[in-house]
Amino acid sequence: MTISKENQHSLTTAIFSSIFTLVLLFLINYFFNHSWNPFAASSSKQLFTVEGTSTISQKPDAADISFTVAKSALTLKVAEDQANTSANTIVMNIKKLGIPEKDIKTSNYNSSPTYDNTSTGGVPLEMMPIRGGNGQTITGYTVSESVDVTLSDITKANSVIDVVSNDGAENVSGPNLTFSSTTQDALVTKARLQAVTNAKQKAQGLADAAGIHLGRVVNIQESGNQVPIQPLMMKAGNSNSGGSTPTQINPGENTITETVTLSYQTW
């Protein structure tokens, strides 16, 4: 079959037109979308990874304080009454400081017998409350109640600790100074954005120095942590002087660190 010159010309024109269109599409992707790589099989080998970090320090705005009341008596009923009375008095006085009831929580309540495993201490056996097997004698009962207090105003931490201590709590722990959930979320968001900016600036600087071109980000990973500062509780003066010196809490600052890892395609 013979193709006329006119048809040959049309066919040649169509072939060149197709080639031109493919080259044009290649150039458009190359210059306006650097991430496109015609050698897809080797694109994973051209990833460029860089890490960015941001650290933000700020005074905490929330605190947790816990305390325990423990009372011992010959009978369980008396021990319970003493522990409940003491705990209720402390909670009532904490509320007077403006701490809402929803922020005061009983975290543990426990009652247990106490034993004398050796001797009756000169007390006739018939006068001991209970004598069990294996030579164990129940000499009384201990009741303890643990309470957690959450503060949205850390300036009240000093007063809460003083009330708890002066009202006879056996064990006081805290304050554990933290960020409220609202502040935590805002600071993490801010630190994350700063970490991404830091990573991008570092990536561009390294790419310019190495003479490579950055494409689009194809992967991002994030890690972060909050580093609380343990506060220092200060009691000035001598505890034996007969007077009570108010507690002084130095809150310092808590630190939030966010780290992001960006992976770029390059060419």
PEJO-V556674 format. One record per pair of residues at least 6 apart in sequence whose C-alpha atoms are under 7 Angstrom apart, sorted by sequence separation. I is the first residue (numbers start at 1). J is the second residue. If there is no record, write none. Layout:
i=I j=J
i=I j=J
This chain:
i=30 j=36
i=37 j=43
i=73 j=79
i=95 j=101
i=131 j=137
i=207 j=213
i=29 j=36
i=72 j=79
i=130 j=137
i=131 j=138
i=207 j=214
i=71 j=79
i=130 j=138
i=237 j=245
i=129 j=138
i=236 j=245
i=129 j=139
i=235 j=245
i=71 j=82
i=128 j=139
i=235 j=246
i=71 j=83
i=235 j=247
i=70 j=83
i=234 j=247
i=235 j=248
i=69 j=83
i=233 j=247
i=234 j=248
i=233 j=248
i=234 j=249
i=233 j=249
i=232 j=249
i=233 j=250
i=69 j=87
i=117 j=135
i=157 j=175
i=231 j=249
i=232 j=250
i=117 j=136
i=231 j=250
i=116 j=136
i=117 j=137
i=231 j=251
i=115 j=136
i=116 j=137
i=231 j=252
i=115 j=137
i=116 j=138
i=115 j=138
i=116 j=139
i=229 j=252
i=114 j=138
i=115 j=139
i=229 j=253
i=113 j=138
i=114 j=139
i=229 j=254
i=114 j=140
i=228 j=254
i=113 j=140
i=114 j=141
i=227 j=254
i=228 j=255
i=113 j=141
i=114 j=142
i=227 j=255
i=112 j=141
i=113 j=142
i=226 j=255
i=227 j=256
i=112 j=142
i=226 j=256
i=111 j=142
i=112 j=143
i=225 j=256
i=226 j=257
i=111 j=143
i=225 j=257
i=110 j=143
i=111 j=144
i=224 j=257
i=225 j=258
i=110 j=144
i=224 j=258
i=109 j=144
i=110 j=145
i=223 j=258
i=224 j=259
i=109 j=145
i=223 j=259
i=108 j=145
i=109 j=146
i=222 j=259
i=223 j=260
i=108 j=146
i=222 j=260
i=107 j=146
i=221 j=260
i=222 j=261
i=106 j=146
i=107 j=147
i=220 j=260
i=221 j=261
i=106 j=147
i=107 j=148
i=220 j=261
i=221 j=262
i=105 j=147
i=106 j=148
i=220 j=262
i=104 j=147
i=105 j=148
i=219 j=262
i=220 j=263
i=104 j=148
i=105 j=149
i=219 j=263
i=104 j=149
i=217 j=262
i=218 j=263
i=103 j=149
i=104 j=150
i=217 j=263
i=218 j=264
i=103 j=150
i=217 j=264
i=218 j=265
i=216 j=264
i=217 j=265
i=215 j=264
i=216 j=265
i=178 j=228
i=214 j=264
i=215 j=265
i=177 j=228
i=214 j=265
i=215 j=266
i=214 j=266
i=213 j=266
i=214 j=267
i=212 j=266
i=213 j=267
i=212 j=267
i=83 j=143
i=83 j=144
i=79 j=141
i=79 j=142
i=80 j=143
i=195 j=258
i=199 j=262
i=79 j=143
i=195 j=259
i=196 j=260
i=74 j=139
i=75 j=140
i=76 j=141
i=195 j=260
i=74 j=140
i=75 j=141
i=94 j=160
i=191 j=257
i=192 j=258
i=73 j=140
i=74 j=141
i=191 j=258
i=72 j=140
i=73 j=141
i=72 j=141
i=73 j=142
i=94 j=163
i=72 j=142
i=93 j=163
i=71 j=142
i=72 j=143
i=70 j=142
i=71 j=143
i=70 j=143
i=71 j=144
i=90 j=163
i=70 j=144
i=90 j=164
i=69 j=144
i=70 j=145
i=68 j=144
i=69 j=145
i=68 j=145
i=69 j=146
i=90 j=167
i=68 j=146
i=67 j=146
i=68 j=147
i=67 j=147
i=66 j=147
i=67 j=148
i=66 j=148
i=65 j=148
i=66 j=149
i=64 j=148
i=65 j=149
i=162 j=246
i=64 j=149
i=65 j=150
i=162 j=247
i=64 j=150
i=63 j=150
i=64 j=151
i=63 j=151
i=62 j=151
i=63 j=152
i=158 j=247
i=62 j=152
i=158 j=248
i=61 j=152
i=62 j=153
i=63 j=154
i=158 j=249
i=61 j=153
i=62 j=154
i=61 j=154
i=69 j=169
i=70 j=170
i=68 j=169
i=69 j=170
i=67 j=169
i=68 j=170
i=68 j=171
i=67 j=171
i=68 j=172
i=67 j=172
i=66 j=172
i=67 j=173
i=66 j=173
i=65 j=173
i=66 j=174
i=65 j=174
i=64 j=174
i=65 j=175
i=64 j=175
i=65 j=176
i=63 j=175
i=64 j=176
i=63 j=176
i=64 j=177
i=63 j=177
i=62 j=177
i=63 j=178
i=62 j=178
i=60 j=177
i=61 j=178
i=62 j=179
i=60 j=178
i=61 j=179
i=62 j=180
i=60 j=179
i=61 j=180
i=56 j=191
i=55 j=191
i=54 j=191
i=54 j=194
i=54 j=195
i=53 j=195
i=52 j=195
i=52 j=196
i=53 j=198
i=52 j=198
i=52 j=199
i=51 j=199
i=50 j=199
i=50 j=203
i=35 j=215
i=34 j=215
i=35 j=216
i=59 j=251
i=59 j=252
i=60 j=253
i=59 j=253
i=60 j=254
i=58 j=253
i=59 j=254
i=57 j=253
i=58 j=254
i=57 j=254
i=58 j=255
i=57 j=255
i=56 j=255
i=57 j=256
i=55 j=255
i=56 j=256
i=55 j=256
i=56 j=257
i=55 j=257
i=54 j=257
i=55 j=258
i=54 j=258
i=53 j=258
i=54 j=259
i=53 j=259
i=52 j=259
i=53 j=260
i=52 j=260
i=51 j=260
i=52 j=261
i=51 j=261
i=50 j=261
i=51 j=262
i=49 j=261
i=50 j=262
i=49 j=262
i=50 j=263
i=49 j=263
i=48 j=263
i=49 j=264
i=47 j=263
i=48 j=264
i=47 j=264
i=48 j=265
i=47 j=265
i=48 j=266
i=46 j=265
i=47 j=266
i=46 j=266
i=35 j=265
